Amino acid sequence: MAKHKILIIGFGTVGQGFYELFHEKQVSIGLEDTVVSEVIDAKFGFIKNFGPDIITQLKGGKTFEKADVFKTIRNSEADIVCEFTWVNIKDGEPAFSHIEEALSAGKHVITTNKGPIALRYERLHELAAESKLKLRFKGTVMSGTPSFNILELLPGIHVQKVRGIFNGTSNFILTEMAHGKSFDEVLRLAQSMGYAEADPTLDVDGFDAALKAVIFSKVIGWTKHDLNSMDIKGIRDISSSDASAGVKLLASMDSESASVKPVHLSPDDLFSNINGVMNAAEITTDTLGKIFVAGPGAGRKETAQAVLSDLVEVINN
């Protein structure tokens, strides 16, 4: 009998990516006694007692009966809920209510959804603490590449400042524009490659990076930062000459202020060499000086790695 059971809410790119990576790595990371027992998805319905070929079945058009998400959470035997629904930057719904319901039902939660963590972090953190449950969300910032979670390895450290390239789409656009291409031309390219959505607002207007900056800040304890108080400016007005001169969309936060805006970087700045869809973070600390991490900030398997990291932490700690 499985020791840990997982309920997945949302079985799109992230949910399926995690399902695949979990089964690929399950034995090597010692989680033989953990299973994905249930899946609920707006398109596919409620899935239970399924086999390893479930994704193939879904791609072939198979669907299941619909079910109420909140009843499913309450009645589930799962002790861990993975929330992978769409991002809503206005109020974080429906993901916020899904997470709140799961914590209220005594279940640990892992999410990759930036909305509820950036907008309602205090409420969810408080609820998890009161219930002595874990709320993990590594996948909300820089995907599987270490970001704020690196601080868990550094007890007693004091963070003084953070800078980051947190949006791969805008960074890809600026990288291509540095070769002389226009914004519109590169945006179309990014959309054709799957880097940018049909509506690219969140990426190119800086809101996606701002959400991640808020989340990073809240983990550190800089709780005053939110989307309304931040200085947010995107890249729509950046020219090819600006991009070739070293402009990057940079998030910058300390205890007093936070911003996301295009910044002209000198050639010796490490961020000037972060190109394409790569992400990076520079954390200035009191004991180690500057810590710099860089890696993929999005992608099916990359985000799944973040969830896998959170899952191991939830189970083993």
C-alpha positions in Angstrom: 0.0 0.0 0.0 1.3 3.4 -0.9 2.6 5.6 1.9 2.0 8.8 0.1 -0.7 9.6 -2.5 -0.8 12.6 -4.9 -3.8 14.4 -6.3 -3.0 16.5 -9.4 -5.2 19.4 -10.2 -4.6 20.5 -13.8 -3.2 18.0 -16.2 -1.9 20.2 -19.0 1.8 20.8 -19.9 3.0 21.1 -16.3 0.9 18.3 -14.9 1.7 15.8 -17.6 5.4 16.8 -17.5 5.5 16.2 -13.8 3.7 12.8 -14.1 6.2 11.7 -16.7 9.3 12.8 -14.8 8.0 11.4 -11.5 7.7 7.9 -13.0 11.1 8.3 -14.8 12.9 9.2 -11.5 10.7 7.5 -8.9 13.0 4.6 -8.1 16.2 6.5 -8.3 15.0 9.1 -5.7 13.5 6.5 -3.4 9.8 7.2 -3.8 8.6 3.7 -4.6 6.0 4.1 -1.9 4.5 7.2 -3.5 1.9 7.2 -6.2 -0.1 9.6 -8.3 -3.6 8.4 -7.3 -5.9 10.9 -8.8 -6.0 13.6 -11.5 -8.7 16.2 -12.0 -8.7 18.5 -15.1 -11.2 20.9 -16.6 -10.8 19.3 -20.0 -10.2 15.6 -19.2 -12.4 15.2 -16.2 -11.7 13.2 -13.0 -9.3 10.3 -13.5 -8.7 7.5 -10.9 -7.2 4.0 -11.0 -5.4 4.7 -14.3 -2.5 3.0 -15.9 0.9 4.2 -17.1 -0.4 4.9 -20.6 -2.9 7.6 -19.4 -1.2 10.4 -21.3 -1.3 8.4 -24.5 -5.0 7.8 -23.9 -5.7 11.4 -23.4 -3.8 12.4 -26.5 -6.0 9.9 -28.3 -9.1 11.8 -27.2 -10.2 9.8 -24.2 -12.0 11.8 -21.5 -13.6 11.0 -18.1 -16.6 12.2 -16.2 -16.5 15.7 -14.8 -16.3 16.2 -11.0 -16.4 19.1 -8.6 -12.8 20.1 -7.7 -13.5 21.1 -4.1 -15.4 17.9 -3.4 -12.6 15.9 -5.0 -10.0 17.7 -2.8 -12.1 17.0 0.4 -12.8 13.4 -0.4 -9.4 12.5 -1.8 -7.2 10.0 0.1 -4.2 11.9 -1.2 -2.0 13.6 1.4 -0.3 15.8 -1.2 -2.1 18.1 -3.7 -0.2 19.4 -6.8 -2.0 22.5 -8.2 -1.1 23.2 -11.8 -4.0 25.4 -13.1 -3.8 28.6 -15.1 -2.3 31.8 -13.8 -4.7 34.7 -12.8 -2.8 37.8 -11.8 -6.0 39.7 -10.7 -7.0 37.5 -7.7 -5.2 34.2 -8.1 -8.3 32.2 -8.6 -9.2 29.4 -8.9 -5.8 28.2 -7.8 -6.0 30.2 -4.5 -9.2 28.5 -3.5 -7.9 25.1 -4.5 -4.8 25.5 -2.3 -6.8 26.9 0.6 -9.2 24.0 0.4 -6.4 21.4 0.3 -4.6 23.0 3.3 -7.9 23.2 5.2 -8.4 19.5 4.4 -5.0 18.6 6.0 -3.1 18.1 2.8 0.4 19.3 1.8 0.4 21.5 -1.3 2.9 21.9 -4.2 2.1 24.5 -6.8 3.7 26.1 -9.8 1.0 28.8 -10.0 2.4 32.3 -9.5 -0.9 34.0 -9.0 -2.0 32.8 -5.5 1.6 32.9 -4.1 2.3 36.4 -5.3 -1.1 37.8 -4.4 -2.2 35.8 -1.3 1.0 34.5 0.1 0.4 35.7 3.7 -2.9 34.0 4.0 -1.7 30.7 2.5 1.5 30.7 4.6 -0.5 31.4 7.7 -2.9 28.5 7.0 -0.1 26.1 6.3 1.7 27.0 9.4 -1.4 26.7 11.6 -2.1 23.3 10.2 1.6 22.2 10.3 1.5 21.5 6.6 4.0 22.2 3.9 3.3 24.7 1.1 6.0 24.5 -1.6 6.2 26.6 -4.8 9.7 26.4 -6.2 8.3 26.1 -9.8 6.9 29.7 -9.6 10.4 31.3 -10.0 13.1 30.1 -12.4 11.4 26.8 -12.9 13.7 23.9 -11.7 16.8 26.1 -11.5 17.7 27.0 -7.9 16.5 30.4 -6.9 15.0 31.4 -3.5 15.3 27.7 -2.3 19.1 28.0 -2.3 18.6 30.1 0.9 17.5 26.9 2.7 21.1 25.7 2.5 22.4 28.9 4.1 21.2 29.1 7.7 21.5 32.5 9.3 22.3 34.3 6.1 20.9 37.8 5.6 19.8 38.8 2.1 20.5 42.5 1.3 19.5 42.7 -2.4 18.3 40.5 -5.3 18.6 41.1 -9.0 17.2 38.8 -11.6 16.3 38.0 -15.1 13.1 36.1 -14.4 11.3 36.1 -17.8 12.7 33.9 -20.6 10.4 35.2 -23.3 11.4 38.8 -22.9 15.1 37.8 -22.6 14.8 35.8 -25.8 13.2 38.8 -27.6 16.0 41.2 -26.4 18.7 38.7 -27.4 17.3 38.4 -30.9 16.7 42.1 -31.2 20.4 42.7 -30.4 21.1 41.2 -33.8 19.1 43.9 -35.5 15.6 42.4 -35.6 12.6 44.4 -34.7 10.4 43.8 -31.6 7.4 42.8 -33.7 9.5 40.4 -35.8 11.0 38.7 -32.8 7.7 38.5 -31.0 6.2 36.6 -33.9 9.2 34.3 -33.9 8.8 33.7 -30.1 5.2 32.9 -30.6 5.9 30.4 -33.4 8.5 28.7 -31.2 6.1 28.4 -28.2 8.0 30.9 -26.0 5.3 33.6 -26.1 1.5 33.3 -25.8 -0.9 34.6 -28.4 -1.4 37.4 -25.9 2.1 38.2 -24.7 1.2 40.9 -22.2 2.4 39.1 -19.0 5.8 38.5 -20.5 6.6 41.6 -22.6 5.0 44.1 -20.2 7.0 42.9 -17.2 4.1 41.4 -15.1 5.4 37.8 -15.2 8.8 38.9 -13.9 7.1 41.1 -11.4 5.1 38.2 -10.0 8.3 36.3 -9.5 10.0 39.2 -7.9 7.2 39.5 -5.4 7.4 35.8 -4.6 11.1 35.9 -4.1 10.7 39.0 -1.9 8.0 37.4 0.3 10.2 34.3 0.8 13.0 36.5 2.1 10.5 38.5 4.3 10.2 41.7 2.3 6.4 41.5 2.5 5.7 45.1 1.6 6.3 44.4 -2.1 3.3 43.8 -4.4 2.3 44.5 -8.0 0.6 47.7 -7.1 3.6 49.2 -5.3 6.3 48.0 -7.8 7.8 50.0 -10.6 7.0 47.8 -13.6 7.9 48.6 -17.2 8.2 46.1 -20.0 10.2 46.0 -23.3 7.7 47.2 -25.9 9.5 50.5 -26.3 13.0 49.0 -26.5 14.7 49.4 -29.9 17.2 47.1 -31.6 20.0 49.5 -30.8 19.0 49.5 -27.1 19.1 45.7 -27.1 22.5 45.6 -28.9 23.8 48.2 -26.4 23.1 45.7 -23.5 19.6 46.4 -22.3 18.0 43.6 -20.3 14.7 43.3 -18.4 15.9 43.2 -14.8 14.1 42.7 -11.6 15.7 44.4 -8.6 14.5 44.1 -5.0 15.7 45.0 -1.5 13.8 45.5 1.8 12.5 48.9 0.8 11.8 48.8 -2.9 11.3 46.6 -5.9 11.1 47.1 -9.6 11.1 45.4 -13.0 12.3 47.5 -15.9 14.8 47.6 -18.8 18.3 48.4 -17.6 21.4 49.1 -19.6 24.1 46.8 -18.4 27.8 47.1 -18.7 29.6 44.2 -20.6 31.3 43.0 -17.4 27.9 42.6 -15.6 27.2 38.8 -15.4 23.6 39.4 -16.5 24.8 40.8 -19.9 25.8 37.3 -20.8 22.4 35.7 -19.9 20.9 35.2 -23.3 17.9 33.4 -25.0 15.3 31.9 -22.6 17.8 31.6 -19.8 17.0 33.0 -16.3 19.4 34.1 -13.6 19.5 35.5 -10.1 22.1 37.4 -8.1 21.6 37.4 -4.4 23.7 39.8 -2.3 24.3 38.5 1.2 26.0 39.6 4.4 28.3 36.5 4.7 29.0 35.3 1.1 28.7 38.5 -0.8 27.1 37.9 -4.2 25.7 34.4 -5.1 24.9 34.0 -8.8 22.8 31.2 -10.2 21.6 30.7 -13.8 19.7 28.1 -15.8 16.5 27.4 -17.7 13.5 29.4 -16.4 10.7 27.5 -18.1 9.8 24.4 -20.0 7.9 21.1 -19.5 10.7 19.0 -17.9 12.4 22.0 -16.3 9.2 22.9 -14.4 8.6 19.3 -13.6 12.0 19.2 -11.9 10.9 22.0 -9.6 7.9 20.0 -8.6 10.0 16.9 -8.0 12.4 18.8 -5.8 9.4 20.1 -3.8 7.9 16.7 -3.5 11.1 15.2 -2.1 11.3 18.0 0.4 7.7 17.5 1.5 8.1 13.8 1.9 11.5 13.7 3.6 11.3 16.7 5.9 
